[in-house]
């Protein structure tokens, strides 16, 4: 088991981080899916040599990833933030991925470029902006769109 292999780049997607309140634009960041992080842990450590755990401390949910290193379980923990869609699921998934970063999983994301793209409107109360292409047409797959950008 080579723990440095946990740092390798794995498939990633792109999502909106935020919409501007000043102009019709959005910032787009790269992310990984928790299942892809699990696949990498399986590949590098083998399924029986890693595990996850979740604990609530002072009202915060902490996620931990333990790896069996020479017969000893070594744990790294972090907490996540709630998702806008599914509170608990988002918090669990985010915490798991953040704990993974402490092992090197997905750390490459922090060196990736943030993309700034056009949006349908500025972010204001009662508006629901979305990403648009150069012709003003709605972008349904942000990952495909960003992967097609130059530079």
Chimera marker file (.cmm) of the C-alpha trace (Angstrom):
<marker_set name="trace">
<marker id="1" x="0.000" y="0.000" z="0.000" r="1" g="1" b="0" radius="0.5"/>
<marker id="2" x="1.473" y="3.323" z="-1.129" r="1" g="1" b="0" radius="0.5"/>
<marker id="3" x="-0.416" y="6.090" z="0.684" r="1" g="1" b="0" radius="0.5"/>
<marker id="4" x="1.050" y="8.725" z="-1.658" r="1" g="1" b="0" radius="0.5"/>
<marker id="5" x="-1.122" y="7.156" z="-4.384" r="1" g="1" b="0" radius="0.5"/>
<marker id="6" x="-4.139" y="8.653" z="-2.591" r="1" g="1" b="0" radius="0.5"/>
<marker id="7" x="-2.953" y="12.029" z="-3.946" r="1" g="1" b="0" radius="0.5"/>
<marker id="8" x="-3.402" y="11.106" z="-7.604" r="1" g="1" b="0" radius="0.5"/>
<marker id="9" x="-5.885" y="12.998" z="-9.728" r="1" g="1" b="0" radius="0.5"/>
<marker id="10" x="-9.186" y="11.182" z="-10.122" r="1" g="1" b="0" radius="0.5"/>
<marker id="11" x="-12.232" y="12.001" z="-12.262" r="1" g="1" b="0" radius="0.5"/>
<marker id="12" x="-13.779" y="15.288" z="-11.238" r="1" g="1" b="0" radius="0.5"/>
<marker id="13" x="-16.762" y="17.407" z="-12.154" r="1" g="1" b="0" radius="0.5"/>
<marker id="14" x="-17.544" y="21.127" z="-12.117" r="1" g="1" b="0" radius="0.5"/>
<marker id="15" x="-20.257" y="23.005" z="-10.222" r="1" g="1" b="0" radius="0.5"/>
<marker id="16" x="-21.327" y="26.555" z="-9.452" r="1" g="1" b="0" radius="0.5"/>
<marker id="17" x="-19.687" y="27.865" z="-6.303" r="1" g="1" b="0" radius="0.5"/>
<marker id="18" x="-21.561" y="31.170" z="-6.365" r="1" g="1" b="0" radius="0.5"/>
<marker id="19" x="-23.364" y="33.687" z="-8.529" r="1" g="1" b="0" radius="0.5"/>
<marker id="20" x="-22.272" y="37.328" z="-8.515" r="1" g="1" b="0" radius="0.5"/>
<marker id="21" x="-24.465" y="39.973" z="-6.890" r="1" g="1" b="0" radius="0.5"/>
<marker id="22" x="-22.871" y="42.668" z="-9.082" r="1" g="1" b="0" radius="0.5"/>
<marker id="23" x="-22.905" y="41.256" z="-12.613" r="1" g="1" b="0" radius="0.5"/>
<marker id="24" x="-24.446" y="38.267" z="-14.393" r="1" g="1" b="0" radius="0.5"/>
<marker id="25" x="-21.642" y="35.785" z="-13.773" r="1" g="1" b="0" radius="0.5"/>
<marker id="26" x="-20.840" y="32.668" z="-11.782" r="1" g="1" b="0" radius="0.5"/>
<marker id="27" x="-17.710" y="31.114" z="-10.322" r="1" g="1" b="0" radius="0.5"/>
<marker id="28" x="-17.264" y="27.432" z="-11.165" r="1" g="1" b="0" radius="0.5"/>
<marker id="29" x="-15.111" y="25.053" z="-9.111" r="1" g="1" b="0" radius="0.5"/>
<marker id="30" x="-14.013" y="21.442" z="-9.498" r="1" g="1" b="0" radius="0.5"/>
<marker id="31" x="-15.216" y="18.754" z="-7.093" r="1" g="1" b="0" radius="0.5"/>
<marker id="32" x="-15.149" y="15.006" z="-6.656" r="1" g="1" b="0" radius="0.5"/>
<marker id="33" x="-17.968" y="12.667" z="-5.795" r="1" g="1" b="0" radius="0.5"/>
<marker id="34" x="-17.696" y="10.810" z="-2.462" r="1" g="1" b="0" radius="0.5"/>
<marker id="35" x="-18.103" y="7.490" z="-4.305" r="1" g="1" b="0" radius="0.5"/>
<marker id="36" x="-15.049" y="8.285" z="-6.435" r="1" g="1" b="0" radius="0.5"/>
<marker id="37" x="-13.094" y="8.955" z="-3.233" r="1" g="1" b="0" radius="0.5"/>
<marker id="38" x="-14.251" y="5.570" z="-1.909" r="1" g="1" b="0" radius="0.5"/>
<marker id="39" x="-13.149" y="3.881" z="-5.136" r="1" g="1" b="0" radius="0.5"/>
<marker id="40" x="-9.674" y="5.411" z="-4.776" r="1" g="1" b="0" radius="0.5"/>
<marker id="41" x="-9.443" y="4.249" z="-1.145" r="1" g="1" b="0" radius="0.5"/>
<marker id="42" x="-10.458" y="0.742" z="-2.287" r="1" g="1" b="0" radius="0.5"/>
<marker id="43" x="-7.847" y="0.812" z="-5.061" r="1" g="1" b="0" radius="0.5"/>
<marker id="44" x="-4.955" y="2.069" z="-2.936" r="1" g="1" b="0" radius="0.5"/>
<marker id="45" x="-5.705" y="0.537" z="0.475" r="1" g="1" b="0" radius="0.5"/>
<marker id="46" x="-8.046" y="-2.347" z="-0.482" r="1" g="1" b="0" radius="0.5"/>
<marker id="47" x="-11.581" y="-2.379" z="0.949" r="1" g="1" b="0" radius="0.5"/>
<marker id="48" x="-10.661" y="-4.195" z="4.165" r="1" g="1" b="0" radius="0.5"/>
<marker id="49" x="-7.932" y="-1.702" z="5.093" r="1" g="1" b="0" radius="0.5"/>
<marker id="50" x="-9.967" y="1.486" z="5.319" r="1" g="1" b="0" radius="0.5"/>
<marker id="51" x="-13.209" y="2.476" z="7.007" r="1" g="1" b="0" radius="0.5"/>
<marker id="52" x="-15.284" y="5.535" z="7.763" r="1" g="1" b="0" radius="0.5"/>
<marker id="53" x="-17.055" y="6.670" z="10.908" r="1" g="1" b="0" radius="0.5"/>
<marker id="54" x="-19.255" y="9.619" z="11.863" r="1" g="1" b="0" radius="0.5"/>
<marker id="55" x="-19.639" y="11.295" z="15.256" r="1" g="1" b="0" radius="0.5"/>
<marker id="56" x="-21.588" y="14.258" z="16.532" r="1" g="1" b="0" radius="0.5"/>
<marker id="57" x="-19.592" y="16.638" z="18.733" r="1" g="1" b="0" radius="0.5"/>
<marker id="58" x="-21.231" y="19.789" z="20.134" r="1" g="1" b="0" radius="0.5"/>
<marker id="59" x="-23.912" y="19.655" z="17.449" r="1" g="1" b="0" radius="0.5"/>
<marker id="60" x="-21.419" y="19.252" z="14.591" r="1" g="1" b="0" radius="0.5"/>
<marker id="61" x="-21.125" y="16.091" z="12.539" r="1" g="1" b="0" radius="0.5"/>
<marker id="62" x="-17.554" y="14.860" z="12.100" r="1" g="1" b="0" radius="0.5"/>
<marker id="63" x="-16.514" y="12.319" z="9.490" r="1" g="1" b="0" radius="0.5"/>
<marker id="64" x="-13.443" y="10.172" z="9.909" r="1" g="1" b="0" radius="0.5"/>
<marker id="65" x="-11.477" y="7.928" z="7.613" r="1" g="1" b="0" radius="0.5"/>
<marker id="66" x="-9.363" y="5.250" z="9.225" r="1" g="1" b="0" radius="0.5"/>
<marker id="67" x="-6.636" y="3.372" z="7.382" r="1" g="1" b="0" radius="0.5"/>
<marker id="68" x="-5.032" y="0.196" z="8.684" r="1" g="1" b="0" radius="0.5"/>
<marker id="69" x="-1.284" y="0.866" z="8.623" r="1" g="1" b="0" radius="0.5"/>
<marker id="70" x="0.834" y="-2.062" z="9.789" r="1" g="1" b="0" radius="0.5"/>
<marker id="71" x="-1.994" y="-3.412" z="11.949" r="1" g="1" b="0" radius="0.5"/>
<marker id="72" x="-2.886" y="-0.059" z="13.537" r="1" g="1" b="0" radius="0.5"/>
<marker id="73" x="-5.923" y="2.028" z="12.592" r="1" g="1" b="0" radius="0.5"/>
<marker id="74" x="-4.911" y="5.631" z="11.955" r="1" g="1" b="0" radius="0.5"/>
<marker id="75" x="-7.796" y="8.129" z="11.790" r="1" g="1" b="0" radius="0.5"/>
<marker id="76" x="-8.167" y="11.569" z="10.253" r="1" g="1" b="0" radius="0.5"/>
<marker id="77" x="-11.312" y="13.615" z="10.883" r="1" g="1" b="0" radius="0.5"/>
<marker id="78" x="-13.047" y="16.699" z="9.536" r="1" g="1" b="0" radius="0.5"/>
<marker id="79" x="-16.474" y="18.272" z="9.489" r="1" g="1" b="0" radius="0.5"/>
<marker id="80" x="-18.594" y="19.166" z="6.506" r="1" g="1" b="0" radius="0.5"/>
<marker id="81" x="-21.211" y="21.739" z="5.682" r="1" g="1" b="0" radius="0.5"/>
<marker id="82" x="-24.850" y="21.147" z="4.871" r="1" g="1" b="0" radius="0.5"/>
<marker id="83" x="-26.028" y="20.893" z="1.298" r="1" g="1" b="0" radius="0.5"/>
<marker id="84" x="-28.741" y="23.191" z="-0.020" r="1" g="1" b="0" radius="0.5"/>
<marker id="85" x="-30.656" y="20.132" z="-1.172" r="1" g="1" b="0" radius="0.5"/>
<marker id="86" x="-30.229" y="17.398" z="1.447" r="1" g="1" b="0" radius="0.5"/>
<marker id="87" x="-28.990" y="18.690" z="4.804" r="1" g="1" b="0" radius="0.5"/>
<marker id="88" x="-27.731" y="15.500" z="6.464" r="1" g="1" b="0" radius="0.5"/>
<marker id="89" x="-26.570" y="13.723" z="3.307" r="1" g="1" b="0" radius="0.5"/>
<marker id="90" x="-24.645" y="16.790" z="2.165" r="1" g="1" b="0" radius="0.5"/>
<marker id="91" x="-23.014" y="17.218" z="5.555" r="1" g="1" b="0" radius="0.5"/>
<marker id="92" x="-21.971" y="13.543" z="5.690" r="1" g="1" b="0" radius="0.5"/>
<marker id="93" x="-20.626" y="13.559" z="2.118" r="1" g="1" b="0" radius="0.5"/>
<marker id="94" x="-18.771" y="16.860" z="2.556" r="1" g="1" b="0" radius="0.5"/>
<marker id="95" x="-17.238" y="15.746" z="5.857" r="1" g="1" b="0" radius="0.5"/>
<marker id="96" x="-16.142" y="12.448" z="4.315" r="1" g="1" b="0" radius="0.5"/>
<marker id="97" x="-14.467" y="14.217" z="1.382" r="1" g="1" b="0" radius="0.5"/>
<marker id="98" x="-12.777" y="16.716" z="3.727" r="1" g="1" b="0" radius="0.5"/>
<marker id="99" x="-11.435" y="13.865" z="5.866" r="1" g="1" b="0" radius="0.5"/>
<marker id="100" x="-10.203" y="12.285" z="2.634" r="1" g="1" b="0" radius="0.5"/>
<marker id="101" x="-8.287" y="15.453" z="1.755" r="1" g="1" b="0" radius="0.5"/>
<marker id="102" x="-6.284" y="14.966" z="4.956" r="1" g="1" b="0" radius="0.5"/>
<marker id="103" x="-5.150" y="11.634" z="3.479" r="1" g="1" b="0" radius="0.5"/>
<marker id="104" x="-4.486" y="13.299" z="0.103" r="1" g="1" b="0" radius="0.5"/>
<marker id="105" x="-7.730" y="12.278" z="-1.639" r="1" g="1" b="0" radius="0.5"/>
<marker id="106" x="-8.893" y="15.126" z="-3.872" r="1" g="1" b="0" radius="0.5"/>
<marker id="107" x="-6.142" y="17.466" z="-2.743" r="1" g="1" b="0" radius="0.5"/>
<marker id="108" x="-5.371" y="18.207" z="-6.406" r="1" g="1" b="0" radius="0.5"/>
<marker id="109" x="-8.651" y="20.151" z="-6.569" r="1" g="1" b="0" radius="0.5"/>
<marker id="110" x="-7.153" y="23.018" z="-4.569" r="1" g="1" b="0" radius="0.5"/>
<marker id="111" x="-4.665" y="23.780" z="-7.348" r="1" g="1" b="0" radius="0.5"/>
<marker id="112" x="-7.281" y="23.799" z="-10.096" r="1" g="1" b="0" radius="0.5"/>
<marker id="113" x="-8.384" y="27.008" z="-11.754" r="1" g="1" b="0" radius="0.5"/>
<marker id="114" x="-11.659" y="28.668" z="-10.771" r="1" g="1" b="0" radius="0.5"/>
<marker id="115" x="-13.640" y="29.461" z="-13.921" r="1" g="1" b="0" radius="0.5"/>
<marker id="116" x="-15.794" y="32.574" z="-14.236" r="1" g="1" b="0" radius="0.5"/>
<marker id="117" x="-18.654" y="32.198" z="-16.693" r="1" g="1" b="0" radius="0.5"/>
<marker id="118" x="-21.754" y="34.089" z="-17.788" r="1" g="1" b="0" radius="0.5"/>
<marker id="119" x="-25.018" y="33.741" z="-15.908" r="1" g="1" b="0" radius="0.5"/>
<marker id="120" x="-28.615" y="34.515" z="-16.799" r="1" g="1" b="0" radius="0.5"/>
<marker id="121" x="-28.941" y="37.205" z="-14.101" r="1" g="1" b="0" radius="0.5"/>
<marker id="122" x="-27.276" y="38.692" z="-11.040" r="1" g="1" b="0" radius="0.5"/>
<marker id="123" x="-27.864" y="36.968" z="-7.709" r="1" g="1" b="0" radius="0.5"/>
<marker id="124" x="-30.638" y="38.827" z="-5.907" r="1" g="1" b="0" radius="0.5"/>
<marker id="125" x="-33.522" y="37.910" z="-3.661" r="1" g="1" b="0" radius="0.5"/>
<marker id="126" x="-36.190" y="36.173" z="-5.701" r="1" g="1" b="0" radius="0.5"/>
<marker id="127" x="-33.916" y="35.438" z="-8.666" r="1" g="1" b="0" radius="0.5"/>
<marker id="128" x="-32.667" y="32.025" z="-9.653" r="1" g="1" b="0" radius="0.5"/>
<marker id="129" x="-29.764" y="32.570" z="-12.035" r="1" g="1" b="0" radius="0.5"/>
<marker id="130" x="-28.214" y="29.800" z="-14.094" r="1" g="1" b="0" radius="0.5"/>
<marker id="131" x="-25.112" y="29.421" z="-16.259" r="1" g="1" b="0" radius="0.5"/>
<marker id="132" x="-25.436" y="30.476" z="-19.909" r="1" g="1" b="0" radius="0.5"/>
<marker id="133" x="-23.107" y="30.116" z="-22.880" r="1" g="1" b="0" radius="0.5"/>
<marker id="134" x="-21.804" y="32.986" z="-25.030" r="1" g="1" b="0" radius="0.5"/>
<marker id="135" x="-25.113" y="33.007" z="-26.934" r="1" g="1" b="0" radius="0.5"/>
<marker id="136" x="-27.190" y="33.308" z="-23.750" r="1" g="1" b="0" radius="0.5"/>
<marker id="137" x="-28.431" y="29.719" z="-23.989" r="1" g="1" b="0" radius="0.5"/>
<marker id="138" x="-28.831" y="27.796" z="-20.717" r="1" g="1" b="0" radius="0.5"/>
<marker id="139" x="-26.010" y="25.362" z="-19.912" r="1" g="1" b="0" radius="0.5"/>
<marker id="140" x="-27.440" y="22.084" z="-18.619" r="1" g="1" b="0" radius="0.5"/>
<marker id="141" x="-24.152" y="20.224" z="-18.095" r="1" g="1" b="0" radius="0.5"/>
<marker id="142" x="-21.684" y="22.513" z="-16.362" r="1" g="1" b="0" radius="0.5"/>
<marker id="143" x="-18.979" y="19.828" z="-16.432" r="1" g="1" b="0" radius="0.5"/>
<marker id="144" x="-19.217" y="19.397" z="-20.210" r="1" g="1" b="0" radius="0.5"/>
<marker id="145" x="-19.315" y="23.166" z="-20.700" r="1" g="1" b="0" radius="0.5"/>
<marker id="146" x="-16.247" y="23.888" z="-18.555" r="1" g="1" b="0" radius="0.5"/>
<marker id="147" x="-14.300" y="20.976" z="-20.049" r="1" g="1" b="0" radius="0.5"/>
<marker id="148" x="-14.932" y="22.551" z="-23.462" r="1" g="1" b="0" radius="0.5"/>
<marker id="149" x="-13.587" y="25.989" z="-22.477" r="1" g="1" b="0" radius="0.5"/>
<marker id="150" x="-10.188" y="27.086" z="-23.743" r="1" g="1" b="0" radius="0.5"/>
<marker id="151" x="-7.591" y="28.040" z="-21.112" r="1" g="1" b="0" radius="0.5"/>
<link id1="1" id2="2" r="1" g="1" b="0" radius="0.2"/>
<link id1="2" id2="3" r="1" g="1" b="0" radius="0.2"/>
<link id1="3" id2="4" r="1" g="1" b="0" radius="0.2"/>
<link id1="4" id2="5" r="1" g="1" b="0" radius="0.2"/>
<link id1="5" id2="6" r="1" g="1" b="0" radius="0.2"/>
<link id1="6" id2="7" r="1" g="1" b="0" radius="0.2"/>
<link id1="7" id2="8" r="1" g="1" b="0" radius="0.2"/>
<link id1="8" id2="9" r="1" g="1" b="0" radius="0.2"/>
<link id1="9" id2="10" r="1" g="1" b="0" radius="0.2"/>
<link id1="10" id2="11" r="1" g="1" b="0" radius="0.2"/>
<link id1="11" id2="12" r="1" g="1" b="0" radius="0.2"/>
<link id1="12" id2="13" r="1" g="1" b="0" radius="0.2"/>
<link id1="13" id2="14" r="1" g="1" b="0" radius="0.2"/>
<link id1="14" id2="15" r="1" g="1" b="0" radius="0.2"/>
<link id1="15" id2="16" r="1" g="1" b="0" radius="0.2"/>
<link id1="16" id2="17" r="1" g="1" b="0" radius="0.2"/>
<link id1="17" id2="18" r="1" g="1" b="0" radius="0.2"/>
<link id1="18" id2="19" r="1" g="1" b="0" radius="0.2"/>
<link id1="19" id2="20" r="1" g="1" b="0" radius="0.2"/>
<link id1="20" id2="21" r="1" g="1" b="0" radius="0.2"/>
<link id1="21" id2="22" r="1" g="1" b="0" radius="0.2"/>
<link id1="22" id2="23" r="1" g="1" b="0" radius="0.2"/>
<link id1="23" id2="24" r="1" g="1" b="0" radius="0.2"/>
<link id1="24" id2="25" r="1" g="1" b="0" radius="0.2"/>
<link id1="25" id2="26" r="1" g="1" b="0" radius="0.2"/>
<link id1="26" id2="27" r="1" g="1" b="0" radius="0.2"/>
<link id1="27" id2="28" r="1" g="1" b="0" radius="0.2"/>
<link id1="28" id2="29" r="1" g="1" b="0" radius="0.2"/>
<link id1="29" id2="30" r="1" g="1" b="0" radius="0.2"/>
<link id1="30" id2="31" r="1" g="1" b="0" radius="0.2"/>
<link id1="31" id2="32" r="1" g="1" b="0" radius="0.2"/>
<link id1="32" id2="33" r="1" g="1" b="0" radius="0.2"/>
<link id1="33" id2="34" r="1" g="1" b="0" radius="0.2"/>
<link id1="34" id2="35" r="1" g="1" b="0" radius="0.2"/>
<link id1="35" id2="36" r="1" g="1" b="0" radius="0.2"/>
<link id1="36" id2="37" r="1" g="1" b="0" radius="0.2"/>
<link id1="37" id2="38" r="1" g="1" b="0" radius="0.2"/>
<link id1="38" id2="39" r="1" g="1" b="0" radius="0.2"/>
<link id1="39" id2="40" r="1" g="1" b="0" radius="0.2"/>
<link id1="40" id2="41" r="1" g="1" b="0" radius="0.2"/>
<link id1="41" id2="42" r="1" g="1" b="0" radius="0.2"/>
<link id1="42" id2="43" r="1" g="1" b="0" radius="0.2"/>
<link id1="43" id2="44" r="1" g="1" b="0" radius="0.2"/>
<link id1="44" id2="45" r="1" g="1" b="0" radius="0.2"/>
<link id1="45" id2="46" r="1" g="1" b="0" radius="0.2"/>
<link id1="46" id2="47" r="1" g="1" b="0" radius="0.2"/>
<link id1="47" id2="48" r="1" g="1" b="0" radius="0.2"/>
<link id1="48" id2="49" r="1" g="1" b="0" radius="0.2"/>
<link id1="49" id2="50" r="1" g="1" b="0" radius="0.2"/>
<link id1="50" id2="51" r="1" g="1" b="0" radius="0.2"/>
<link id1="51" id2="52" r="1" g="1" b="0" radius="0.2"/>
<link id1="52" id2="53" r="1" g="1" b="0" radius="0.2"/>
<link id1="53" id2="54" r="1" g="1" b="0" radius="0.2"/>
<link id1="54" id2="55" r="1" g="1" b="0" radius="0.2"/>
<link id1="55" id2="56" r="1" g="1" b="0" radius="0.2"/>
<link id1="56" id2="57" r="1" g="1" b="0" radius="0.2"/>
<link id1="57" id2="58" r="1" g="1" b="0" radius="0.2"/>
<link id1="58" id2="59" r="1" g="1" b="0" radius="0.2"/>
<link id1="59" id2="60" r="1" g="1" b="0" radius="0.2"/>
<link id1="60" id2="61" r="1" g="1" b="0" radius="0.2"/>
<link id1="61" id2="62" r="1" g="1" b="0" radius="0.2"/>
<link id1="62" id2="63" r="1" g="1" b="0" radius="0.2"/>
<link id1="63" id2="64" r="1" g="1" b="0" radius="0.2"/>
<link id1="64" id2="65" r="1" g="1" b="0" radius="0.2"/>
<link id1="65" id2="66" r="1" g="1" b="0" radius="0.2"/>
<link id1="66" id2="67" r="1" g="1" b="0" radius="0.2"/>
<link id1="67" id2="68" r="1" g="1" b="0" radius="0.2"/>
<link id1="68" id2="69" r="1" g="1" b="0" radius="0.2"/>
<link id1="69" id2="70" r="1" g="1" b="0" radius="0.2"/>
<link id1="70" id2="71" r="1" g="1" b="0" radius="0.2"/>
<link id1="71" id2="72" r="1" g="1" b="0" radius="0.2"/>
<link id1="72" id2="73" r="1" g="1" b="0" radius="0.2"/>
<link id1="73" id2="74" r="1" g="1" b="0" radius="0.2"/>
<link id1="74" id2="75" r="1" g="1" b="0" radius="0.2"/>
<link id1="75" id2="76" r="1" g="1" b="0" radius="0.2"/>
<link id1="76" id2="77" r="1" g="1" b="0" radius="0.2"/>
<link id1="77" id2="78" r="1" g="1" b="0" radius="0.2"/>
<link id1="78" id2="79" r="1" g="1" b="0" radius="0.2"/>
<link id1="79" id2="80" r="1" g="1" b="0" radius="0.2"/>
<link id1="80" id2="81" r="1" g="1" b="0" radius="0.2"/>
<link id1="81" id2="82" r="1" g="1" b="0" radius="0.2"/>
<link id1="82" id2="83" r="1" g="1" b="0" radius="0.2"/>
<link id1="83" id2="84" r="1" g="1" b="0" radius="0.2"/>
<link id1="84" id2="85" r="1" g="1" b="0" radius="0.2"/>
<link id1="85" id2="86" r="1" g="1" b="0" radius="0.2"/>
<link id1="86" id2="87" r="1" g="1" b="0" radius="0.2"/>
<link id1="87" id2="88" r="1" g="1" b="0" radius="0.2"/>
<link id1="88" id2="89" r="1" g="1" b="0" radius="0.2"/>
<link id1="89" id2="90" r="1" g="1" b="0" radius="0.2"/>
<link id1="90" id2="91" r="1" g="1" b="0" radius="0.2"/>
<link id1="91" id2="92" r="1" g="1" b="0" radius="0.2"/>
<link id1="92" id2="93" r="1" g="1" b="0" radius="0.2"/>
<link id1="93" id2="94" r="1" g="1" b="0" radius="0.2"/>
<link id1="94" id2="95" r="1" g="1" b="0" radius="0.2"/>
<link id1="95" id2="96" r="1" g="1" b="0" radius="0.2"/>
<link id1="96" id2="97" r="1" g="1" b="0" radius="0.2"/>
<link id1="97" id2="98" r="1" g="1" b="0" radius="0.2"/>
<link id1="98" id2="99" r="1" g="1" b="0" radius="0.2"/>
<link id1="99" id2="100" r="1" g="1" b="0" radius="0.2"/>
<link id1="100" id2="101" r="1" g="1" b="0" radius="0.2"/>
<link id1="101" id2="102" r="1" g="1" b="0" radius="0.2"/>
<link id1="102" id2="103" r="1" g="1" b="0" radius="0.2"/>
<link id1="103" id2="104" r="1" g="1" b="0" radius="0.2"/>
<link id1="104" id2="105" r="1" g="1" b="0" radius="0.2"/>
<link id1="105" id2="106" r="1" g="1" b="0" radius="0.2"/>
<link id1="106" id2="107" r="1" g="1" b="0" radius="0.2"/>
<link id1="107" id2="108" r="1" g="1" b="0" radius="0.2"/>
<link id1="108" id2="109" r="1" g="1" b="0" radius="0.2"/>
<link id1="109" id2="110" r="1" g="1" b="0" radius="0.2"/>
<link id1="110" id2="111" r="1" g="1" b="0" radius="0.2"/>
<link id1="111" id2="112" r="1" g="1" b="0" radius="0.2"/>
<link id1="112" id2="113" r="1" g="1" b="0" radius="0.2"/>
<link id1="113" id2="114" r="1" g="1" b="0" radius="0.2"/>
<link id1="114" id2="115" r="1" g="1" b="0" radius="0.2"/>
<link id1="115" id2="116" r="1" g="1" b="0" radius="0.2"/>
<link id1="116" id2="117" r="1" g="1" b="0" radius="0.2"/>
<link id1="117" id2="118" r="1" g="1" b="0" radius="0.2"/>
<link id1="118" id2="119" r="1" g="1" b="0" radius="0.2"/>
<link id1="119" id2="120" r="1" g="1" b="0" radius="0.2"/>
<link id1="120" id2="121" r="1" g="1" b="0" radius="0.2"/>
<link id1="121" id2="122" r="1" g="1" b="0" radius="0.2"/>
<link id1="122" id2="123" r="1" g="1" b="0" radius="0.2"/>
<link id1="123" id2="124" r="1" g="1" b="0" radius="0.2"/>
<link id1="124" id2="125" r="1" g="1" b="0" radius="0.2"/>
<link id1="125" id2="126" r="1" g="1" b="0" radius="0.2"/>
<link id1="126" id2="127" r="1" g="1" b="0" radius="0.2"/>
<link id1="127" id2="128" r="1" g="1" b="0" radius="0.2"/>
<link id1="128" id2="129" r="1" g="1" b="0" radius="0.2"/>
<link id1="129" id2="130" r="1" g="1" b="0" radius="0.2"/>
<link id1="130" id2="131" r="1" g="1" b="0" radius="0.2"/>
<link id1="131" id2="132" r="1" g="1" b="0" radius="0.2"/>
<link id1="132" id2="133" r="1" g="1" b="0" radius="0.2"/>
<link id1="133" id2="134" r="1" g="1" b="0" radius="0.2"/>
<link id1="134" id2="135" r="1" g="1" b="0" radius="0.2"/>
<link id1="135" id2="136" r="1" g="1" b="0" radius="0.2"/>
<link id1="136" id2="137" r="1" g="1" b="0" radius="0.2"/>
<link id1="137" id2="138" r="1" g="1" b="0" radius="0.2"/>
<link id1="138" id2="139" r="1" g="1" b="0" radius="0.2"/>
<link id1="139" id2="140" r="1" g="1" b="0" radius="0.2"/>
<link id1="140" id2="141" r="1" g="1" b="0" radius="0.2"/>
<link id1="141" id2="142" r="1" g="1" b="0" radius="0.2"/>
<link id1="142" id2="143" r="1" g="1" b="0" radius="0.2"/>
<link id1="143" id2="144" r="1" g="1" b="0" radius="0.2"/>
<link id1="144" id2="145" r="1" g="1" b="0" radius="0.2"/>
<link id1="145" id2="146" r="1" g="1" b="0" radius="0.2"/>
<link id1="146" id2="147" r="1" g="1" b="0" radius="0.2"/>
<link id1="147" id2="148" r="1" g="1" b="0" radius="0.2"/>
<link id1="148" id2="149" r="1" g="1" b="0" radius="0.2"/>
<link id1="149" id2="150" r="1" g="1" b="0" radius="0.2"/>
<link id1="150" id2="151" r="1" g="1" b="0" radius="0.2"/>
</marker_set>
